[in-house]
Amino acid sequence: MKTKELREKNIEELKKLLAEKEESIRKFRFDLATKQVKGVRQIRVDKKDVARILTLINEKNKQA
């Protein structure tokens, strides 16, 4: 997701999205361990999205 799209969401939506991304990473790691994954680029994208979401949550908490 783009940072611009994420900035439009409120904290609750960001936390929900964060949980979804973390679950996606967890599932991907299990699939990777059982060799059911062909491309590994998606985990990199998800990890960067998690970092963006956490950064925005922290920014919004400091503003409030």
N, C-alpha and C positions, 0 to 999 in steps of 0.2 A: 504494500500500500504506500501511497505517496504521503509525505508529511502533511501536505496541504489538506488532504482528506481527513487525516487523523486529527488535525487541529480543530475541525468542525464538530467533533464528537465531545460529549461530556465525559466526566470521570467514570461513571458507571458503565457507559458503553465501552470505554477504553479498557476497563478491568475485565469486562466480558470477552472482548477481543483478545486480551492478553492470555486469558485462560484457554481460549481456543487455540492460539498459536503454541502455547506451551504443551498442550495435549498433542498437537500435530507433531511437534519435535519429539516428544516421548514415543509416540507411535512409530515415527520414522526411525528412531534409534533401534527399536525392537525389530522392525522389518530389516534394517541394515544388518543386525546381528544374525538374523536367520537367512541372510542373503536373498531377500525377496525384492531388493531395490535395484533398479538399473541406473538411474540418474541420481547423483548426490547433490546437485545444485539447489534443490528445493530447501534443504535444511539450512543452507547458508542464507537464503532469502528470508526464511522464517526467523532465524536468529537475529537478523538485522531489524526485522519488523518488531520483535520483542524489545530490542534496545530502543527503537524509536518510541514505542508505546510507553515504556518505563520513563524515558526522558520527558515526554509530554505530561505524564501523570505527576512527576516531580515538579515540573514547571507550574502546573495548575495548582498544586498544593501550596507552593510558595506564594502564589498570587492571592490565594484566598485567606 
